[in-house]
């Protein structure tokens, strides 16, 4: 068992709908991030609201919750050296138009809202987010 850092990755409804899960996973694997566990699920609006509660004061909060609960998602625990940072680099900027070439959001993101993937933004949040999906 490796003792690398762990992070959470979500393949969002727009990418699941377009059958991009395997392509996205292959990007993680090519970049030395192991997929330790994965599950496909469909969140309720309440579950999405709970997951995104750190954003509840933001104007886009409702839209975010509606979107994350709009269709099936695939959640994964990724593990590797500096997994949080590496995953964020692989994802690219939130807005696909500003994402670097070769990043997941540049390749597959549709818009700033439908940007195909989510990744934890810190080691602490990774623990919280992994628990949210995998310790229930």
C-alpha positions in Angstrom: 0.0 0.0 0.0 1.5 3.3 -1.0 1.3 6.2 1.4 1.0 8.9 -1.2 -1.3 11.9 -0.7 -4.9 11.4 -1.6 -7.4 13.7 -3.3 -11.0 13.5 -4.6 -11.8 13.8 -8.2 -15.4 14.1 -9.6 -16.2 13.5 -13.3 -19.2 15.8 -13.6 -22.5 15.1 -15.4 -21.4 16.7 -18.7 -18.4 14.4 -19.0 -20.2 11.2 -17.8 -22.9 11.9 -20.3 -20.3 12.1 -23.1 -18.7 8.9 -21.9 -15.4 10.5 -21.1 -14.7 8.7 -17.8 -12.1 6.3 -19.2 -10.3 9.0 -21.2 -10.1 11.2 -18.0 -8.9 8.3 -15.9 -6.2 7.5 -18.4 -4.9 11.1 -18.0 -4.6 10.5 -14.2 -2.9 7.1 -14.7 -0.4 8.5 -17.2 0.5 11.2 -14.7 1.2 8.7 -11.8 -2.1 9.2 -10.0 -3.6 5.9 -9.0 -7.4 5.5 -8.9 -7.8 3.8 -5.5 -11.6 3.6 -5.5 -14.4 4.8 -7.8 -18.1 4.9 -7.8 -20.8 6.2 -10.0 -23.8 7.8 -8.4 -26.5 10.4 -8.9 -26.6 13.0 -6.2 -29.9 14.6 -5.0 -30.1 18.4 -4.9 -29.8 18.2 -1.1 -26.6 16.0 -1.3 -25.1 18.4 -3.9 -26.0 21.4 -1.6 -24.3 19.6 1.3 -21.2 18.8 -0.8 -20.9 22.4 -2.0 -21.8 24.1 1.3 -18.4 25.9 1.4 -19.8 27.9 -1.6 -23.2 28.7 -0.2 -22.6 32.4 0.0 -21.6 32.7 -3.6 -24.0 33.8 -6.4 -23.4 30.6 -8.4 -24.2 28.2 -5.5 -27.7 27.2 -6.6 -26.6 26.7 -10.2 -23.7 24.6 -9.0 -26.0 22.4 -6.9 -28.5 22.0 -9.7 -25.8 21.1 -12.2 -24.0 18.5 -9.9 -27.3 16.8 -9.3 -28.4 17.0 -12.9 -27.1 13.5 -13.9 -24.8 10.7 -12.9 -21.3 11.6 -11.7 -18.2 9.4 -11.1 -16.2 10.0 -7.9 -12.7 8.7 -7.4 -10.0 8.7 -4.8 -6.7 9.5 -6.5 -3.4 8.8 -4.8 0.1 9.9 -5.6 2.9 12.3 -4.8 1.4 15.8 -4.3 -1.9 14.4 -5.6 -4.0 17.5 -4.7 -1.7 19.8 -6.7 -1.1 17.4 -9.5 -4.8 16.8 -10.0 -5.4 20.6 -10.1 -2.7 21.0 -12.7 -4.1 18.2 -14.8 -7.7 19.7 -14.5 -6.6 23.2 -15.7 -8.4 26.5 -15.0 -12.0 26.5 -13.9 -13.0 28.2 -17.2 -12.0 25.9 -20.1 -11.2 28.9 -22.3 -8.4 29.9 -19.9 -7.1 26.3 -19.3 -3.7 25.3 -20.6 -3.5 23.0 -23.7 -3.6 19.4 -22.8 -5.5 19.9 -19.5 -8.8 18.0 -18.9 -10.9 21.1 -18.9 -9.2 22.4 -22.1 -9.8 19.0 -23.8 -13.3 18.3 -22.5 -14.8 21.3 -20.7 -17.9 22.8 -22.3 -18.1 26.0 -20.3 -17.1 27.5 -16.9 -20.2 25.8 -15.4 -19.9 22.5 -17.3 -16.1 22.1 -16.9 -16.2 18.2 -16.7 -14.2 17.7 -13.5 -13.9 18.7 -9.8 -10.8 18.2 -7.7 -10.1 19.0 -4.0 -8.3 22.3 -3.5 -6.3 21.3 -0.4 -5.2 18.2 1.6 -7.7 19.1 4.3 -10.6 19.5 1.9 -9.6 16.2 0.2 -10.1 14.3 3.5 -13.5 16.0 4.0 -14.6 15.3 0.4 -13.4 11.7 0.3 -15.3 11.1 3.6 -18.4 12.6 2.1 -18.5 10.0 -0.7 -16.6 7.0 0.6 -17.3 6.7 4.3 -21.1 6.6 4.3 
